[in-house]
Amino acid sequence: MGSRWNLRWALLATAAAQLTPATAFAQSAPDEAAAAAPGDEIVVTARKREESLQDVPISVQAFSSAALERAGIKDFSEVAYRVPGLKLSAERAVDTELFIRGIGSDIQGAGADAAVGIFVDGAYLSRGTGSLLDLYDLERVEVLKGPQALRFGKSVVGGLINYVTKKPGDTFEGRFEATYGNYNRLDVAGSVRGPVSDTLSLGLVASSRSHDGYAKNLRGGDEEDQNMQSVRAQLRWRPTPSLDVNLAADYTRHRDGARWVDILIPGDSEEVTYLSYYAPTIDSLPGFVLPDRNAPFKSADPRSGNHNFTGFQNSDMYGVSGTIDWQAGGGLSVTSQTVYRDSSLKAREDGSGMLFNFPIDPATNAPDITSAMVAGLDTYLATVPDSYFDSGKGEDVTQFSQELRLRWDNGGPLRVEGGAYYLHENIRRAEDVNFLFPDYQAIEEFAFAMAYGGTPATPSPGSNHTVTTSRNDNVGVFGELSYSITDKLTFEAGLRYAYDHKRYSNNRSGVSFEGEAVNFVVGETRSWDAWLPSATLRFEPSNDVTLYARYAKGYKPGGWTGEDANTPAEALVSFDPETANSFEVGAKLALAGRRLFINAAAYHTNYDNLQTNQFLSPGPGMPPDNFVFNAKNGTRAYGLELDFQARITDAFTLSGNYAYSRCNFTGELIIDDEGTDLDGNTCRRTPKHAFNVAANLDQPIADNLVLVLGSDFQYTGANFFDNPNTPILKFDSEILLNARIGLRDADDKWEVTAWAKNLTNELNFTSKLELFGTIYSTYIPPRTYGVTARFRF
């Protein structure tokens, strides 16, 4: 253990000495492109208008186009690693979970909403599809922390991620890059932008990424492989200096392997305690010995083993949008944005992490255990050591949104902004499960029958099919007044009204996990609304200092989660809206001739009716049911965020950020019949400490040749994967180290880089689950490395 940590820190020290950047950091300003001069600043649209990141009174972490390219960031998971306080649990494409400052959504049903939203050019993406979008050649990625309801509406109680695309302009430009790496990685991407006429510009972006599986099913091939293609197009029309019209379309296709489910800790014989619940004397039966339930399936290699089948994750997503920006004169600007998106996601995986030694019945797609039962108890117990869980999920989503915004600013002390928003969503979610769980009562009856005669009971495999739909309408109206009390002090006050109307249905058939027949179709319609105020006081004693205090209220509508319901009444159990009252103070400093940027934010947020997911077992030998509850007595989140960026020389940039995060349930909160109380427990996915350090060195070594060295290092403190803070489901502290070395020309027209990600090959977790004493886990990608060549023209 000690030698491994020594190796990690030795690698870190070496990488730090080489110096590299990964991001343009939270609330930090300068672009990390090598050509960027001291004082260059990132412009963000955190408030749906362009502002210097150093001036905006919100905690924001921004990744510039150059930073994304330099760090080789291809998808959102790599962004999440580099944002302290942001956690991503992408178990499947249809079950993406995002957490910021300890608050997120772990509810995956069609009737629920996210707590952290994903946007493209300020337009909301329904569900978790945004985590699957390709990030090649974006203008930037913005991460806004804390409630952002005033301008972004619902589903941003914890914060949001905004992808900002590049607009074509008056200059013709293009780029191309290709990557080859281990796991047979082959990535190819290119873009071109430029004028078509005096008033018309066009932009095209295309990319393809593929690699073999990070995990191997010894019976069926690769798992966690990737095959992705993406294309984006933009048409920009500027007939007059005051009118800017942008039409955009995008399509992304994934044909990927399923996540690999590993048996981290097998359930041994001592875990099968339910037998004594039915017959305390069962161990005295002739020849009866409890087996290790799934120890034979524990693989020495956590990324390979025998699974029943090889799963997949497929998705098709496309969208079109039209944005009109009009400078109407007299200080009035008008923006209209119309968006339509369609997505289809399908996934299937072997959730049991093991192999059954008998065939699958083609008629039922479930285990055929008849022969094992006839052969006798020993054969049965050896054949069925644990659960079989074949999980298939699909989700089809269409959405239409329209937003109109007006802003008046004639250069005086008073500024006015307002707008209206409408969103319609159609969500259809299908879940098919084929399963066999240990039926310990049947084992007991079988044992008695084998020992003393009689007809043995036969545990039967089960399956169920659930289709939930939700037709949602969201309406929002907002306004904000901004007044400059002096040339240094500004006060802003805003208010948004949000209204949500949902029509929910649940069609469920088959056999429940408890072995009960289920067959029902139910539906319900409900509405919720909320008034969401905000206020900001900003003080700028100089051009290099911004101080602010901010209050904001966030809101997430109520909903349903009846995918595991056994009765119509259970299927219609709803949960209430979630609200947040957040207080934040911050400082943004530009020092040393704007070569050093230091920023800090402290926050305290009180959540009412926090919506959270919980797994509970309904009885001995039964798999856990999934239900959602509201934390009625409240949840409190507070913390501190710090970041800096220093341009030590024109060639060398050092940056870093740190997050101290606390999130706890407050007041008595009993969640089961055993009296489990969450009072004082830590919210799931909330590391107390997390930080990121990065550096970059672009050192000229010849007249037209520059040596590029780089690394970035992330540390995430221990955190829990569940609300009860089960010790076995705790994530220990984790590190991640990336590094690169390359050459480019002085004009940045070409670059060749060798890179490595997860350099120390950490086996960091993305999820943990306990079932019948067995701990199942999934992991981040292993060490990857390769070479990337880029060309610009």
Buried (B, 14 or more C-beta within 10 A) or exposed (E): EEEEEEEBEEBBEEBBEBBBBBBBBBBBBBBBBBEBEEEBBBBBBBBBBEBBBBBBBBBBBBBBBBBBBBBBBBBBBBBBBBBBBBBBBBBBBBBBBBBBBBBBBBBBBBBBBBBBBBBBBBBBBBBBBBBBBBBBBBBBBBBBBBBBBBBBBBBBBBBBBBBBBBBBBEEEBEBBBBBEBEBEBBBBBBBBBBBEEEEBBBBBBBBBBBBBBBBBBEEBEBBBBBBBBBBBBBBBBBEEEEBBBBBBBBBBBBBBBBBBBBBBBBBBBEBBEBBBEBBEEBEEBEEBEBBBBBBBBBBEEBBBBBBBBBBBBBBBBBBBBBBBBBBEEEBBBBBBBBBBBBBBBBBBBBBBBBBBEBEBBEEEBBBBBEEBBEEBBBBBBBBBBBBBBBBBBBBBBBBBBBBBBBBBBEEEEEBBBBBBBBBBBBBBBBBBBBBBBBBBBBBBBBBBBBBEEEEBBBBBBBBBBBBBBBBBBBBBBBBBBBBBEEEEBBEBBBBBBBBBBBBBBBBBBBBBBBEEEBEBEBBBEBEBEBEBBBBBBBBBEEEBBBBBBBBBBBBBBBBBBBBBBBBBEBBBBBBBBBBBBBBBBBBBBBEEEBBBBBBBBBBBBBBBBBBBBBBBBBEEBBBBBBBBBBBEBBBBBBBEBBBBBBBBEBBBBBBBBBBBBBBBBBBEBEBEEEEBBBEEBBBBBBBBBBBBBBBBBBBEEEEEEBBBBBBBBBBBBEBBBBBBBEEEBBBEBBBBBBBBBBBBBBEBEBBBBBBBBBBBEBBBBBBBBBBBBBBBBBBBBBBBBBEBBBBBE
